[in-house]
Amino acid sequence: MVLGFDMKAISKRISKVILDMQNLGVQKVIINEEYMQSLLVKEREMRQTFPTSDEDHLVGLERSVERLVGYLVEEDSSQVVSITGMGGLGKTTLARQVYNHETIKSHFLGGLAWVCVSQQFERKCVWQTILQQLRSECDVSKMMEGELLKEIVRVLETQKALIVIDDIWRE
C-alpha cells in the first residue's frame, strides 16, 4: 500500500511540473548525441581561444593571483605548477588571471602559450598550438611531432616562457 501511495504522489508531482512548464512556455527539446557532440566541440573551441580575460574585477581571487604570480617570477629554474580541484572551483579563471597579469607578460620574454587539453586530444595538435603561440613566425603545419617538440624544448632552454595547459583530465 505504501508503494502505491508513493507512486500516486510522485505521479501527481510530475503532472504538476509538466503543467508548470507548459504555463511558463518551456518546450520539450529532444537532444541527440550529434547535437551534444557539436556543443562539446564548440565549448572546447571556446576554451582553447580564451586566454584573454574579461574578468578584471573578480572578487576573492586577488590574493591567489598575486601569490601565484609572485611564485612564478621569483623562481629562476624551470618548474611545473599545478592548480587542482573539483570542477567549478575557478581553476581556469585563476590561471587566466595569472596568464594575463602584466608582471607575467613582462617576465616571460620567451612568450606565453595557452592550450586546452580535454579528454580527447592529439598530442601533435597540442605541440602545434604551443609552438605557434610561442613562435608565431614558425610554420607548424608542416612540422612533424618530433620537430615540434624539439623546437619547444629549444625555446624553453633559451628563454623564459609560460605554458598553461588547461582542462587536463585524469582517468
N, C-alpha and C positions, 0 to 999 in steps of 0.2 A: 504493500500500500504506500509506503514512504516513497519508493522509487517512482510510482505513478504520479504522486503529488508533486515531486520534484520536476518530473518531465512536463507536467502541466504548467508549472511556474516558469520553467525555462522557455517553453513554447510561447507563453504569454509575453515574456520579456523580449524575445526575438521579434514577435509581431509588433510590439511597441517600438522597437528600434527601427524596424523597416518602415513603419508609419512615420516616425520622426524624420527618417532620411528622405522620404517622399515629400514631406511637408517643407523640408529645408532645401529641396531641389537637388539632393545628392543623387547622382546617376550611377547605375551599376556599370562598371567597366571590366571587361574581360581582358586580362593581360596574359599574353602568351610568352613563351620563352624567347622568341625572336625579339619581341619588344623589350624584354628585360635585358637581353644582351646589348641592344643598342643603347639603353640607358647606362649600362655599365661602361661601355666604350666611351660615351660622352663624358661620364664622370671621370674616367681615367685621363682623358684628354685635358679636361679642365684642371685636374690635379697636377699634370705634367707641366702646365704652362703658367702656373700662378705664383712664381716666387716674388712677384710684385705685391705689395701689401696695401690694402685699403683700410687696414685696421690700425691706424696710427695711435688711436686713443683707447686701447684696451685696458680695462681695469683688472688689476690683480697679477699681471704678468711682468710688470716693470722690473721687479726685484729679480725674478728668474732670468729675464733677458739680460740685465746688467751683470749678474753673476756669470752667466754663460759666456757673454761677450768678453768679460774680464779674463776668464779662464782661457779662452781660445787665443787671445792676443798676448797673454803672458808667457805661454809655453813656446819654447824655441824648437822643440823636436816635433816630428810628425806624431799625430795622435788620432785616435778614434774616440768620439764622444757619442754615447747612445742616449737617446731620450725615449724612455719606455713607459708603458702604462696601457690601461684599458682604452678602448675606443671612446672618443668623445671628450677626453680629458684636456685636449688642447695641445698635443704634442706637435702637430703640424703648424699650428698657429704660433707656438713658441719658436719653432725652427725658422719660420718665415720672418718673425720679428728680428731674430738674430741675423739671419741672412741679409736683411735689408738695412741693418744698422750701419750708420756712417763709419763708425770705428772699424767694423769688419771690412767694409768696402775699401777703406784706405790701407788696411793692414795686409790683406791678402792680394798682393800685387800680381800674383800668378793667375788670378782670376777666381771667379765664383761659378759653380755649376749646381744645378738643381735637377734631380732626376727622380721620377716616381717609379718604383718597382713594386707592382702589385702582385697578386697571386700568379698571374700568367705573364711571363715576360721572356724576351730573348736577350741573352747576355750581350750579343753584338750590338743590339739597339741601345742598350744601356751605355756601353762604351762609346758608341757614336754620339749619343746625347751629351755625355760628359765632355768628350773632346771638342765637340762643336761649340759648346759654351765656353770652354777654356781657351780654345784657339779657333776663332770664327773664320780665320783665313784658310784653315785646313779643309780639304775636300774629303770628308769622311765617307762619302757614299761609295767610293771605290776601294777603300781600305779593308783589308782582311782583319779578322778579330785579333790576331796576334799583333799586327801593326798598330791597331788602335790602342791596345793595352800598353805596348812599348812606348808609344808617344805620350800617353797619360803618365806613365811612370817617369819619363824624361822630364815632363813639365813639373811633376811633384818633386823630383830630385833637384831641380834647379831654382824653383821659385815656390813661395808660399801660396797655396791655393786652398779654397774651401769647397768641399764637395758635400752636398746634402743629398742623402739617399732616403727618400720618403716612402712611407707605406710598405715597408718590408713585412712580409708575412712569414710566420714560422709555423710549420705543421705540427 
